Amino acid sequence: MAKISPYESGELTDSIFLILLATLTPAHGYKIMQDVQTMTKKIVEIGPATMYTTLKKLNQAGWISEISEDDSKILYVITASGKKILEDNYEYRKSIVQIAEKQIGGIV
């Protein structure tokens, strides 16, 4: 059985989740890569090919939009539907962490 795309299921990969976080304020692709590295203290590093492929798919899904800038760089910013997906995934991830804390707390 084929795996369902996160763009169809709404279940975001870590990279997509972090890229959406980085687009809460308008930013160009290279800055998004830097922001993800900074947010994660370099635990997650997204290369240019993955970054721009993901940005294209996020745009096609309607979760981000492109904004042109004077120096011909494209800025990306999260849309209302992207923010909703991000918030839903945040709540899901938070509940998973709470479950883990209860389980681990019993063995530590």
C-alpha atoms as a printed R data frame, in Angstrom:
    type eleno elety resid chain resno      x      y      z
1   ATOM     1    CA   MET     A     1  0.000  0.000  0.000
2   ATOM     2    CA   ALA     A     2  1.346  3.423 -0.950
3   ATOM     3    CA   LYS     A     3  2.214  5.804  1.845
4   ATOM     4    CA   ILE     A     4 -0.058  8.855  2.019
5   ATOM     5    CA   SER     A     5  1.666 12.192  1.468
6   ATOM     6    CA   PRO     A     6  1.776 14.575  4.442
7   ATOM     7    CA   TYR     A     7  0.208 17.137  2.109
8   ATOM     8    CA   GLU     A     8 -2.818 14.829  1.836
9   ATOM     9    CA   SER     A     9 -2.942 13.459  5.384
10  ATOM    10    CA   GLY     A    10 -1.964 16.617  7.254
11  ATOM    11    CA   GLU     A    11  0.505 14.574  9.347
12  ATOM    12    CA   LEU     A    12  3.610 16.711  9.009
13  ATOM    13    CA   THR     A    13  7.167 15.473  8.936
14  ATOM    14    CA   ASP     A    14  9.573 17.222 11.290
15  ATOM    15    CA   SER     A    15 11.080 19.148  8.375
16  ATOM    16    CA   ILE     A    16  7.711 20.396  7.128
17  ATOM    17    CA   PHE     A    17  6.694 21.334 10.677
18  ATOM    18    CA   LEU     A    18  9.888 23.348 11.171
19  ATOM    19    CA   ILE     A    19  9.662 25.032  7.756
20  ATOM    20    CA   LEU     A    20  6.095 26.124  8.528
21  ATOM    21    CA   LEU     A    21  7.294 27.498 11.875
22  ATOM    22    CA   ALA     A    22  9.999 29.452 10.050
23  ATOM    23    CA   THR     A    23  7.426 30.988  7.698
24  ATOM    24    CA   LEU     A    24  5.363 32.559 10.483
25  ATOM    25    CA   THR     A    25  7.251 35.670  9.403
26  ATOM    26    CA   PRO     A    26  8.080 36.197  5.702
27  ATOM    27    CA   ALA     A    27 11.494 34.793  4.767
28  ATOM    28    CA   HIS     A    28 13.403 33.635  1.698
29  ATOM    29    CA   GLY     A    29 14.515 30.021  1.301
30  ATOM    30    CA   TYR     A    30 18.080 30.441  2.536
31  ATOM    31    CA   LYS     A    31 16.900 32.293  5.655
32  ATOM    32    CA   ILE     A    32 14.367 29.533  6.332
33  ATOM    33    CA   MET     A    33 17.216 26.977  6.190
34  ATOM    34    CA   GLN     A    34 19.219 29.096  8.637
35  ATOM    35    CA   ASP     A    35 16.218 29.601 10.924
36  ATOM    36    CA   VAL     A    36 15.565 25.851 11.091
37  ATOM    37    CA   GLN     A    37 19.208 25.247 12.017
38  ATOM    38    CA   THR     A    38 19.040 27.971 14.670
39  ATOM    39    CA   MET     A    39 15.713 26.759 16.130
40  ATOM    40    CA   THR     A    40 17.015 23.198 16.408
41  ATOM    41    CA   LYS     A    41 20.588 24.074 17.417
42  ATOM    42    CA   LYS     A    42 21.716 22.353 14.177
43  ATOM    43    CA   ILE     A    43 19.992 19.078 15.068
44  ATOM    44    CA   VAL     A    44 17.976 19.494 11.859
45  ATOM    45    CA   GLU     A    45 19.668 20.786  8.739
46  ATOM    46    CA   ILE     A    46 17.694 21.003  5.518
47  ATOM    47    CA   GLY     A    47 19.643 21.153  2.264
48  ATOM    48    CA   PRO     A    48 18.722 23.448 -0.637
49  ATOM    49    CA   ALA     A    49 17.186 20.747 -2.852
50  ATOM    50    CA   THR     A    50 14.932 19.482 -0.064
51  ATOM    51    CA   MET     A    51 14.102 23.044  1.021
52  ATOM    52    CA   TYR     A    52 12.972 24.296 -2.377
53  ATOM    53    CA   THR     A    53 11.103 21.075 -3.219
54  ATOM    54    CA   THR     A    54  9.272 21.317  0.101
55  ATOM    55    CA   LEU     A    55  8.519 25.025 -0.376
56  ATOM    56    CA   LYS     A    56  7.052 24.261 -3.801
57  ATOM    57    CA   LYS     A    57  4.838 21.503 -2.359
58  ATOM    58    CA   LEU     A    58  3.772 23.673  0.599
59  ATOM    59    CA   ASN     A    59  2.807 26.399 -1.862
60  ATOM    60    CA   GLN     A    60  0.856 23.934 -4.013
61  ATOM    61    CA   ALA     A    61 -0.948 22.681 -0.890
62  ATOM    62    CA   GLY     A    62 -1.916 26.263 -0.065
63  ATOM    63    CA   TRP     A    63 -0.064 26.212  3.259
64  ATOM    64    CA   ILE     A    64  2.379 28.981  2.306
65  ATOM    65    CA   SER     A    65  2.328 31.744 -0.269
66  ATOM    66    CA   GLU     A    66  5.072 33.474 -2.216
67  ATOM    67    CA   ILE     A    67  5.722 37.188 -1.917
68  ATOM    68    CA   SER     A    68  8.048 38.937 -4.387
69  ATOM    69    CA   GLU     A    69 10.723 41.262 -3.101
70  ATOM    70    CA   ASP     A    70 12.533 44.120 -4.892
71  ATOM    71    CA   ASP     A    71 15.884 42.323 -5.174
72  ATOM    72    CA   SER     A    72 14.127 39.407 -6.946
73  ATOM    73    CA   LYS     A    73 14.220 37.074 -3.937
74  ATOM    74    CA   ILE     A    74 11.015 35.240 -3.202
75  ATOM    75    CA   LEU     A    75  9.697 35.490  0.336
76  ATOM    76    CA   TYR     A    76  7.515 32.736  1.723
77  ATOM    77    CA   VAL     A    77  4.859 33.226  4.395
78  ATOM    78    CA   ILE     A    78  2.428 30.826  6.039
79  ATOM    79    CA   THR     A    79 -1.254 31.062  5.043
80  ATOM    80    CA   ALA     A    80 -4.300 30.688  7.287
81  ATOM    81    CA   SER     A    81 -4.697 27.034  6.251
82  ATOM    82    CA   GLY     A    82 -0.981 26.439  6.852
83  ATOM    83    CA   LYS     A    83 -1.289 27.957 10.301
84  ATOM    84    CA   LYS     A    84 -4.246 25.667 11.068
85  ATOM    85    CA   ILE     A    85 -2.260 22.573  9.988
86  ATOM    86    CA   LEU     A    86  0.726 23.772 12.050
87  ATOM    87    CA   GLU     A    87 -1.436 24.351 15.143
88  ATOM    88    CA   ASP     A    88 -3.136 20.937 14.770
89  ATOM    89    CA   ASN     A    89  0.255 19.229 14.464
90  ATOM    90    CA   TYR     A    90  1.590 21.175 17.436
91  ATOM    91    CA   GLU     A    91 -1.292 19.933 19.605
92  ATOM    92    CA   TYR     A    92 -0.752 16.355 18.391
93  ATOM    93    CA   ARG     A    93  2.999 16.504 19.083
94  ATOM    94    CA   LYS     A    94  2.372 18.034 22.499
95  ATOM    95    CA   SER     A    95  0.035 15.162 23.430
96  ATOM    96    CA   ILE     A    96  2.640 12.602 22.323
97  ATOM    97    CA   VAL     A    97  5.281 14.301 24.490
98  ATOM    98    CA   GLN     A    98  2.880 14.280 27.465
99  ATOM    99    CA   ILE     A    99  2.337 10.536 27.026
100 ATOM   100    CA   ALA     A   100  6.101  9.985 26.819
101 ATOM   101    CA   GLU     A   101  6.709 12.093 29.931
102 ATOM   102    CA   LYS     A   102  4.223  9.975 31.900
103 ATOM   103    CA   GLN     A   103  5.785  6.743 30.694
104 ATOM   104    CA   ILE     A   104  9.395  7.813 31.123
105 ATOM   105    CA   GLY     A   105  8.651  9.497 34.441
106 ATOM   106    CA   GLY     A   106  7.673  6.101 35.795
107 ATOM   107    CA   ILE     A   107 11.022  4.528 34.894
108 ATOM   108    CA   VAL     A   108 13.473  7.336 35.594
